[in-house]
């Protein structure tokens, strides 16, 4: 969630004139933060999660489901519930001594975001509180909704943008802000930041955003496929010419508004490091894991009422907020703009920032676009080259939303101008300096994961990433690969069933050169013998990495491979610390889910949703997800959320983890 400042926003022509001033003031605020916080220390790692919900509303008589646009009413009900605040929860059966969860607005008026009331600690027992807390958040939300509403955790609403009504209340499309053929302006949060963001992105581009997702070709899908929802005869806005000028591609699902991307839900984890050095290290080492976790959490096989030939959301959001001009895209020669920019402002990382001796220049992007003047100012202010390069790369962008009142005077005790650029660079990792008015440290956001249907799954992936960070810091792990390969991996993660059918560039040996003394790796398929190695880096970069399956990355390589696997590394970390049997057994439930998703024993959400649609009685094998299929799908999703594969067993293909294989003695505390 970005800044929700208030004031008078500038339309794009006026904002463009002030963009350089905002950039320069943002750099001055960043240097003020740097001076205040570069030596800031914290005692221990803290972390938090963010869960995003779609609020759906059922018409059970007509067997239809839509999006409820009552975000403001629900948030008001939560904020004004005095009994909730006094009792610590409005659900009698769920009593928690923890701080109340916090609910936030999001871009879509049909969305809610929920976070824990206070950060999670590093204690392993804290990890066991995550799932109950997530369930508590959902129950609190349900108790402040209408009886026919429900907060589901799907990435996207399956028929968002379909020609029939899909919101309650219903509004016509093609409003002044979005100018979308398919979506009404009223679908977006009415806070002035959001419609201004959408309008100014469109104005800066000189046309609407273009989102084309390849259609899943089934046995009766028309070939070639031309999106039948497009109205080529619409002449309400100048941008309606986009489709007549080729914006919609053959054999693709076409979408034309920011809300198709920013109306998506995800699972994000934020880590607070003990100091800037640890934060920079986590940022770098988690970066190569982003595409792997994107593929492993895949949950987005439907767009606008059609099955897509992709499984994840990332590129669709990237295109939904892509403000690059034709010159920046390379479609025209540079004349008015400064650079050709290879990525959207929502993209994979392009920088490493840790002052780690293992970071080789060959890992960096040789064509990275940087504002050299701003970089020099940062270096003149005492910032090192790596971090100055990182921020000078982010600041090649224009600020999209500028409030007139913020241009009157620079306040170095605030971060508004810095955050204006920082918070609208939506990369798969984000490095966050401490805010000036809070006792908060340097933070790192891990942003690629797809939201999962159940709280159990979301807790499992959250806990897993936390344990990976503990293994990284405890064992001094090295996951560096050339950053351009991470970009390639992000593209690979979009393939249908990428978790089983694709291979990803990954580092062969993450272990440090010294002798690693642990209790040994557990339950993995690869148990290497650790001996002293030559100092790293050494040898050709190409020899450091290879193509691996997600299963090999998560569970370890066999047949002579050297990568031990992330789960064996995590279990080795757990063996090296004091963990009681009960805690270890509970953590094993989560690791079992990750292990079996990677091996294919359990399905991803995307595979399950696609299978549900293709086996539904109404499905005509033509890639179309009808309103009836959507209703039954969301009812099944709600049942899975409540039952988690129990009861009628719906969703067990994703969730059957209770029957763990018996392992040899000593390999697991729960074996």
C-alpha positions in Angstrom: 0.0 0.0 0.0 1.5 3.3 -1.0 1.3 6.7 0.6 -2.2 8.0 1.2 -1.4 11.7 1.4 -4.1 14.3 0.8 -4.1 17.5 -1.0 -4.7 18.9 -4.5 -3.1 16.5 -7.1 -1.6 17.8 -10.2 -2.8 16.6 -13.6 0.1 15.1 -15.7 1.0 18.2 -17.7 1.6 20.2 -14.5 3.1 17.2 -12.6 5.6 16.7 -15.4 7.0 20.3 -14.9 7.5 19.6 -11.2 9.0 16.1 -11.6 12.7 17.1 -11.4 12.1 19.2 -8.2 10.4 16.2 -6.5 13.4 14.0 -7.6 15.9 16.5 -6.2 14.0 17.0 -2.9 13.6 13.2 -2.6 17.4 12.8 -2.9 17.9 15.4 -0.2 15.4 13.6 2.1 17.2 10.3 1.4 20.5 11.8 2.4 18.9 13.1 5.6 17.7 9.6 6.3 21.1 8.2 5.5 22.8 10.6 8.0 20.3 9.8 10.7 20.0 6.0 10.3 23.1 4.5 8.6 24.4 3.5 12.0 21.1 2.4 13.4 21.1 -1.0 15.2 18.4 -3.3 16.3 18.5 -6.2 18.7 16.9 -8.9 16.6 15.1 -9.5 13.3 11.4 -8.6 13.3 9.0 -9.4 10.5 5.5 -9.0 9.3 3.1 -10.3 6.7 0.5 -8.7 4.5 -2.6 -10.6 3.4 -4.9 -9.1 0.8 -8.5 -10.2 0.3 -11.1 -9.9 -2.5 -14.5 -9.2 -1.0 -17.1 -11.1 -3.0 -20.9 -10.9 -2.7 -23.1 -13.9 -3.6 -26.6 -13.9 -5.2 -27.4 -17.5 -4.3 -30.8 -17.5 -5.9 -29.4 -16.5 -9.3 -26.2 -18.4 -8.6 -24.0 -15.4 -9.4 -21.1 -13.9 -7.6 -19.7 -10.4 -7.9 -17.2 -8.0 -6.2 -18.6 -6.0 -3.3 -17.5 -2.3 -3.5 -18.2 -1.8 0.2 -14.6 -1.4 1.2 -15.2 1.9 3.0 -18.2 0.6 4.9 -16.4 -2.5 6.1 -13.4 -0.5 7.2 -15.7 2.0 9.0 -17.4 -0.9 10.8 -14.1 -2.3 11.9 -12.8 1.1 13.1 -16.0 1.9 15.0 -16.5 -1.5 16.8 -15.8 -0.5 20.4 -16.5 -4.0 21.6 -13.8 -5.4 19.3 -11.2 -3.0 20.7 -12.2 -3.8 24.3 -12.3 -7.5 24.0 -9.4 -8.1 21.6 -11.7 -9.6 19.0 -15.3 -9.8 18.1 -15.3 -13.6 17.6 -16.1 -15.3 21.0 -14.3 -18.5 20.2 -11.1 -16.8 19.1 -9.4 -15.1 22.1 -5.9 -13.8 21.5 -3.7 -11.7 23.8 -2.0 -10.2 20.8 -2.5 -6.8 19.4 -5.6 -6.4 17.2 -4.9 -7.0 13.5 -4.8 -3.8 11.4 -7.0 -3.5 8.3 -6.0 -1.2 5.4 -7.7 0.1 2.2 -6.2 -1.0 -1.1 -6.4 0.1 -4.8 -9.7 -1.7 -5.5 -12.9 -0.8 -3.6 -13.4 -4.6 -3.4 -10.1 -5.2 -1.6 -8.9 -5.3 2.0 -5.4 -5.7 3.4 -4.7 -7.1 6.8 -1.5 -7.2 8.8 -0.7 -8.4 12.4 -1.2 -5.8 15.1 2.5 -5.9 15.9 5.6 -7.4 14.3 6.5 -11.0 14.7 9.6 -11.8 16.6 12.4 -14.2 15.7 11.5 -16.9 18.2 10.5 -20.2 16.6 7.3 -20.4 18.7 6.3 -17.0 17.2 6.1 -18.8 13.9 3.3 -21.0 15.2 1.2 -17.9 15.9 1.1 -16.8 12.3 -1.6 -19.2 11.1 -4.0 -18.6 14.0 -3.5 -14.9 13.6 -4.3 -15.1 9.9 -7.5 -17.1 10.7 -8.4 -14.5 13.3 -8.0 -11.6 10.8 -10.3 -13.3 8.3 -12.9 -14.0 11.0 -12.9 -10.4 12.2 -13.4 -9.3 8.6 -16.3 -11.7 8.1 -18.0 -10.5 11.2 -18.0 -7.0 9.8 -19.5 -7.9 6.5 -23.0 -8.6 5.2 -24.1 -12.2 5.5 -23.8 -12.7 1.7 -20.2 -11.3 1.6 -17.0 -13.2 2.0 -13.3 -12.3 2.0 -11.5 -14.7 -0.3 -7.8 -14.9 -1.0 -7.6 -15.3 -4.7 -5.2 -13.3 -6.8 -7.8 -12.0 -9.2 -11.5 -12.1 -9.6 -12.1 -14.5 -12.4 -14.5 -12.4 -14.5 -13.2 -9.0 -13.7 -13.9 -6.9 -16.9 -16.4 -9.4 -18.4 -19.3 -7.8 -20.3 -22.0 -8.7 -17.8 -22.2 -7.1 -14.4 -19.5 -8.1 -12.0 -19.7 -5.5 -9.2 -22.3 -4.7 -6.5 -23.4 -2.0 -7.0 -23.0 -2.1 -10.8 -21.6 0.8 -12.8 -21.0 1.4 -16.5 -17.4 1.2 -17.9 -15.5 3.9 -19.7 -15.3 6.6 -17.1 -13.0 9.7 -17.3 -10.2 8.4 -15.1 -9.6 4.8 -16.3 -11.2 5.2 -19.8 -11.5 1.5 -19.8 -13.7 -0.4 -22.2 -14.3 -3.0 -19.5 -14.1 -1.4 -16.0 -15.9 1.5 -14.3 -14.0 4.2 -12.5 -16.0 3.4 -9.4 -14.0 0.1 -9.1 -11.0 2.0 -7.7 -10.6 3.4 -4.2 -12.0 6.9 -4.3 -9.0 8.4 -2.4 -7.7 11.0 -4.8 -4.3 9.3 -5.0 -5.6 6.2 -6.9 -7.7 7.8 -9.7 -4.9 10.3 -10.2 -2.3 7.5 -10.4 -4.3 5.8 -13.0 -5.0 8.9 -15.0 -1.4 10.2 -14.9 0.1 6.9 -15.9 -2.2 6.9 -19.0 -1.4 10.5 -19.8 2.3 10.0 -19.4 2.2 7.0 -21.8 0.1 8.9 -24.3 -2.3 5.9 -24.5 -4.0 3.4 -22.2 -1.9 0.6 -20.7 -1.8 -2.6 -22.8 -2.1 -5.9 -21.1 -2.1 -8.9 -23.3 -2.2 -12.4 -21.8 -1.9 -15.5 -24.0 -5.1 -17.5 -24.2 -5.1 -21.1 -23.1 -5.9 -23.1 -26.2 -8.3 -25.9 -25.5 -9.8 -28.3 -28.0 -12.6 -25.9 -29.0 -10.9 -22.6 -28.5 -11.3 -20.5 -31.7 -8.1 -20.2 -33.7 -7.0 -17.6 -34.2 -8.5 -16.3 -31.0 -9.8 -12.7 -31.1 -11.0 -11.4 -27.7 -14.7 -11.2 -28.2 -15.3 -8.6 -25.4 -13.5 -5.8 -27.3 -15.7 -3.1 -28.8 -13.8 -1.8 -31.8 -16.6 0.7 -32.5 -16.3 2.6 -29.2 -15.5 6.4 -29.8 -16.0 8.0 -26.3 -12.3 8.9 -25.6 -9.3 9.5 -27.8 -7.7 6.4 -26.2 -10.5 4.3 -27.7 -8.4 4.3 -30.9 -5.8 2.1 -29.1 -7.6 -1.2 -30.1 -8.0 0.1 -33.7 -4.3 0.7 -33.7 -3.3 -2.8 -32.7 -3.3 -2.7 -28.9 -5.1 -6.0 -28.7 -3.0 -9.0 -29.9 -4.2 -12.1 -31.6 -4.6 -15.2 -29.4 -4.4 -13.0 -26.3 -6.8 -11.8 -23.6 -6.8 -8.0 -23.8 -7.1 -5.6 -20.8 -6.7 -1.9 -20.7 -6.6 -0.4 -17.2 -4.5 -0.2 -14.1 -7.2 -1.9 -12.1 -6.6 -5.2 -13.9 -3.2 -5.3 -12.2 -3.5 -3.3 -9.0 -6.7 -5.1 -8.3 -4.7 -8.3 -7.7 -4.0 -9.7 -4.3 -0.6 -11.1 -3.1 1.3 -12.2 0.0 4.1 -10.0 1.1 6.7 -10.4 3.8 8.7 -7.5 5.3 11.8 -8.2 7.4 13.4 -5.7 9.7 17.2 -6.3 9.9 19.3 -5.6 12.9 21.3 -3.0 10.9 21.8 -1.8 7.3 24.5 -4.3 6.6 22.2 -7.2 7.4 19.4 -5.6 5.5 21.5 -5.2 2.3 22.6 -8.8 2.6 19.1 -10.1 2.9 18.0 -8.0 -0.1 20.6 -9.5 -2.3 20.3 -13.1 -1.1 16.5 -13.2 -1.3 16.5 -11.7 -4.8 17.3 -14.9 -6.7 14.6 -16.8 -4.7 11.9 -14.4 -6.0 11.1 -16.2 -9.3 11.2 -19.6 -7.6 8.6 -18.6 -5.0 6.5 -17.0 -7.7 6.3 -20.3 -9.6 5.8 -22.3 -6.4 2.8 -20.1 -5.3 1.2 -19.9 -8.8 -2.5 -19.1 -8.5 -3.6 -17.0 -11.4 -4.9 -19.0 -14.4 -8.0 -16.8 -15.3 -8.4 -13.3 -16.7 -11.6 -11.5 -17.7 -13.5 -14.8 -17.9 -11.0 -16.8 -20.0 -8.4 -19.4 -19.1 -4.9 -18.0 -19.7 -1.8 -19.8 -20.8 0.1 -18.4 -17.8 -0.2 -19.2 -14.1 1.0 -16.1 -12.3 0.1 -12.4 -12.0 3.4 -10.6 -12.2 3.6 -9.4 -15.8 0.0 -8.4 -15.9 0.5 -6.0 -13.0 3.8 -4.8 -14.6 1.9 -3.9 -17.8 -1.0 -2.3 -15.8 1.3 0.4 -14.3 3.7 0.7 -17.2 4.0 4.5 -17.7 6.9 4.4 -20.3 6.5 6.5 -23.3 7.1 5.3 -26.9 10.6 6.8 -26.8 11.4 5.0 -23.4 10.1 1.8 -24.9 12.3 2.1 -27.9 9.4 2.5 -30.3 10.6 5.9 -31.3 14.1 7.6 -31.3 14.9 9.5 -28.2 13.9 13.2 -28.6 12.0 14.4 -25.5 12.9 11.7 -23.0 16.3 10.9 -21.4 16.6 7.2 -21.7 15.4 4.0 -23.2 14.1 2.1 -20.2 14.0 -1.8 -20.5 11.5 -2.5 -17.7 8.2 -1.2 -16.3 8.4 0.4 -12.9 6.7 -2.8 -11.7 9.4 -5.4 -12.5 12.1 -7.7 -11.1 15.1 -6.2 -9.4 17.9 -4.7 -11.4 20.5 -4.1 -8.7 22.5 -5.8 -5.9 23.3 -3.6 -3.0 25.3 -5.6 -0.4 29.0 -4.8 0.3 29.6 -8.5 0.2 33.1 -9.5 -1.1 31.4 -12.4 -2.9 29.5 -9.9 -5.1 31.2 -9.9 -8.5 30.9 -7.2 -11.1 29.9 -9.9 -13.5 26.6 -10.3 -11.6 25.6 -6.7 -12.2 23.5 -5.4 -15.1 26.0 -3.9 -17.5 23.3 -1.8 -19.2 21.6 -0.5 -16.0 20.0 2.9 -16.5 21.1 5.4 -13.8 20.7 9.1 -13.2 24.4 9.9 -12.9 23.8 13.4 -11.5 21.7 12.1 -8.7 24.1 9.3 -8.1 26.9 11.8 -7.7 24.9 13.8 -5.2 24.3 10.7 -3.1 28.0 9.8 -3.2 29.0 13.4 -2.3 26.6 13.0 0.7 28.6 9.9 1.9 26.6 7.1 0.3 28.7 4.2 -1.1 28.7 3.4 -4.8 26.4 0.3 -4.7 23.6 1.9 -2.7 23.9 5.2 -4.6 23.6 3.3 -7.9 20.5 1.5 -6.6 18.6 4.7 -5.6 19.8 6.6 -8.7 18.3 3.8 -10.8 15.0 4.0 -9.0 15.0 7.8 -9.5 15.1 7.6 -13.3 11.3 7.4 -13.0 9.0 10.4 -12.8 6.8 10.9 -9.8 3.3 10.2 -10.9 1.2 11.7 -8.2 2.3 15.1 -6.9 0.3 17.2 -4.5 0.4 21.0 -5.0 0.8 21.6 -1.2 3.9 19.5 -1.0 5.8 21.8 -3.4 5.8 24.8 -1.1 8.7 23.9 1.2 11.2 21.1 1.6 11.0 19.4 5.0 14.0 17.2 5.7 12.3 15.7 8.7 9.8 14.0 6.4 10.2 11.4 3.6 7.2 12.4 1.3 9.2 13.2 -1.8 11.6 10.2 -1.4 8.6 7.9 -0.9 6.9 9.3 -3.9 9.5 7.6 -6.0 10.5 4.7 -3.7 6.9 3.5 -3.2 6.0 3.6 -6.9 9.0 1.4 -7.9 7.3 -1.9 -7.4 10.2 -4.4 -7.7 10.1 -7.9 -6.5 12.3 -6.8 -3.6 12.2 -3.5 -1.9 14.9 -2.0 0.4 13.3 0.4 2.9 15.1 3.0 5.0 13.9 3.7 8.6 11.1 6.2 8.8 12.0 9.4 10.7 9.2 9.3 13.2 9.3 5.7 14.4 11.6 3.4 16.2 11.9 1.2 13.1 15.0 -0.3 11.5 16.2 -1.0 7.9 13.6 -3.3 6.2 13.4 -5.6 3.2 10.2 -6.5 1.5 9.8 -9.9 -0.3 7.1 -9.2 -2.8 6.8 -11.9 -5.5 4.5 -14.5 -3.9 1.0 -15.2 -5.0 -1.8 -15.2 -2.4 -3.0 -18.7 -1.5 -6.6 -19.9 -0.9 -6.2 -20.9 2.7 -4.6 -19.3 5.8 -2.7 -22.6 6.3 -1.0 -22.1 2.9 -0.3 -18.4 3.4 1.2 -19.2 6.9 3.3 -22.0 5.4 4.9 -19.8 2.7 5.4 -17.0 5.2 7.1 -19.2 7.7 9.2 -20.9 5.1 10.7 -17.6 3.8 11.4 -16.5 7.4 13.3 -19.8 8.0 15.2 -19.3 4.8 16.4 -15.9 6.0 17.6 -17.5 9.2 19.5 -20.1 7.3 21.0 -17.4 5.0 22.3 -15.4 8.0 23.3 -18.4 10.1 25.2 -20.3 7.4 26.4 -17.3 5.4 24.7 -18.7 2.3 25.5 -17.3 -1.1 22.7 -17.4 -3.8 24.3 -14.8 -6.1 23.7 -15.3 -9.8 24.0 -12.6 -12.6 21.0 -10.4 -12.0 19.9 -10.6 -15.7 19.3 -14.4 -15.0 16.9 -13.5 -12.3 15.0 -11.4 -14.8 15.0 -14.4 -17.2 13.7 -16.6 -14.3 10.8 -14.2 -13.6 9.7 -14.7 -17.2 10.1 -18.5 -16.9 7.9 -18.5 -13.8 4.9 -17.3 -15.9 4.7 -20.5 -17.9 1.8 -22.8 -17.3 2.8 -25.3 -14.6 6.3 -23.8 -14.5 6.9 -25.5 -11.1 7.1 -28.8 -12.8 7.8 -28.1 -16.5 10.5 -25.4 -16.4 14.0 -25.0 -15.2 15.5 -21.9 -13.6 19.0 -20.5 -13.4 20.3 -21.0 -9.8 23.6 -21.1 -8.0 25.1 -24.6 -7.8 26.8 -24.3 -4.4 25.5 -21.8 -1.8 27.8 -22.9 1.0 30.7 -20.7 2.2 34.3 -21.7 1.5 35.1 -22.5 5.2 34.2 -25.8 6.8 30.5 -25.7 7.8 29.9 -27.4 11.1 26.2 -28.1 11.6 24.2 -31.1 12.7 23.9 -32.2 9.1 21.2 -31.8 6.5 17.9 -33.5 7.1 15.2 -35.1 4.9 16.8 -33.8 1.7 17.7 -35.9 -1.3 21.3 -34.5 -1.4 23.6 -34.7 1.6 27.0 -33.4 0.5 30.2 -33.7 2.5 31.6 -30.3 3.5 35.2 -29.6 3.1 37.2 -26.4 2.8 36.9 -24.8 -0.6 38.9 -22.1 -2.4 37.9 -18.5 -1.5 34.9 -17.3 -3.5 34.6 -15.8 -6.0 36.9 -17.8 -8.3 36.6 -19.2 -11.7 34.2 -18.4 -14.5 30.8 -17.1 -13.5 29.2 -19.5 -15.9 30.4 -22.4 -13.8 28.7 -21.1 -10.7 25.2 -21.7 -11.8 23.1 -24.1 -13.8 19.5 -24.8 -14.8 17.5 -26.5 -12.1 13.9 -27.5 -11.5 11.9 -26.0 -8.7 12.0 -29.5 -7.1 15.8 -29.5 -7.2 16.0 -26.0 -5.7 13.6 -26.7 -2.9 14.3 -30.4 -2.1 17.9 -30.8 -3.4 19.6 -32.4 -6.4 20.3 -36.0 -6.9 22.5 -37.8 -9.4 25.7 -35.9 -8.8 24.2 -32.4 -8.4 25.7 -30.2 -5.7 22.8 -28.0 -4.6 21.5 -29.3 -1.2 18.0 -27.8 -1.4 16.3 -25.0 0.5 14.3 -27.3 2.8 17.4 -29.4 3.8 19.2 -26.1 4.5 16.3 -24.9 6.6 16.1 -28.2 8.5 19.9 -28.1 9.1 19.3 -24.7 10.6 16.6 -26.1 12.8 18.9 -28.9 13.9 21.5 -26.4 14.9 19.2 -24.5 17.4 17.1 -25.7 20.3 13.7 -26.5 19.1 11.2 -28.5 21.2 9.5 -31.5 19.5 6.1 -30.0 19.4 7.3 -26.8 17.6 9.4 -28.9 15.2 6.4 -31.0 14.4 4.2 -28.0 13.7 6.9 -26.5 11.5 7.1 -29.8 9.6 3.5 -29.4 8.5 4.5 -26.2 6.7 7.7 -27.6 5.2 5.8 -30.7 4.0 3.5 -28.4 2.0 6.4 -26.6 0.4 8.3 -29.9 -0.3 5.3 -31.5 -2.0 4.3 -28.5 -4.0 7.8 -28.5 -5.4 7.8 -32.2 -6.2 4.4 -32.1 -7.8 2.8 -34.4 -5.1 0.6 -31.4 -4.3 -0.9 -29.0 -6.9 -0.4 -25.3 -7.1 -3.5 -23.2 -6.8 -3.3 -22.4 -10.5 -3.4 -26.1 -11.5 -6.3 -26.8 -9.2 -8.4 -23.8 -10.5 -7.6 -24.7 -14.1 -8.6 -28.4 -13.4 -11.9 -27.3 -11.7 -12.9 -25.1 -14.7 -12.0 -27.7 -17.3 -14.0 -30.4 -15.4 -17.1 -28.3 -14.7 -20.3 -29.3 -16.4 -20.8 -26.0 -18.1 -17.3 -25.8 -19.6 -17.4 -26.1 -23.4 -13.6 -26.7 -23.9 -13.4 -23.2 -25.4 -11.4 -21.4 -22.7 -14.4 -19.5 -21.5 -15.1 -19.3 -17.8 -18.9 -18.6 -17.6 -20.7 -16.9 -14.7 -22.0 -20.3 -13.6 -18.5 -21.8 -13.5 -17.3 -18.7 -11.6 -20.0 -19.0 -9.0 -19.3 -22.7 -8.3 -15.6 -22.0 -8.3 -15.8 -19.3 -5.7 -18.2 -21.4 -3.6 -15.6 -24.2 -3.7 -12.8 -21.7 -2.8 -14.8 -20.6 0.2 -15.3 -24.2 1.3 -11.6 -24.9 0.9 -10.8 -21.8 3.0 -13.1 -23.1 5.8 -12.4 -26.8 5.6 -8.8 -26.9 4.2 -9.4 -30.1 2.4 -11.4 -31.8 5.1 -15.1 -32.5 5.0 -15.9 -33.3 1.4 -12.2 -33.2 0.6 -12.4 -30.4 -1.9 -9.0 -29.0 -2.6 -7.1 -32.0 -1.2 -4.9 -32.0 -4.3 -3.4 -28.8 -2.9 -3.5 -29.5 0.8 -3.0 -33.2 1.7 0.0 -32.9 4.0 -1.2 -34.7 7.1 0.0 -38.1 5.9 3.7 -37.5 6.0 6.0 -40.2 4.9 7.9 -42.0 7.6 11.5 -41.0 7.5 14.6 -42.7 8.8 15.4 -42.1 12.5 17.2 -38.9 13.1 16.2 -37.2 9.9 13.3 -35.3 11.4 11.9 -34.5 14.8 8.6 -35.7 13.6 9.8 -38.8 11.6 
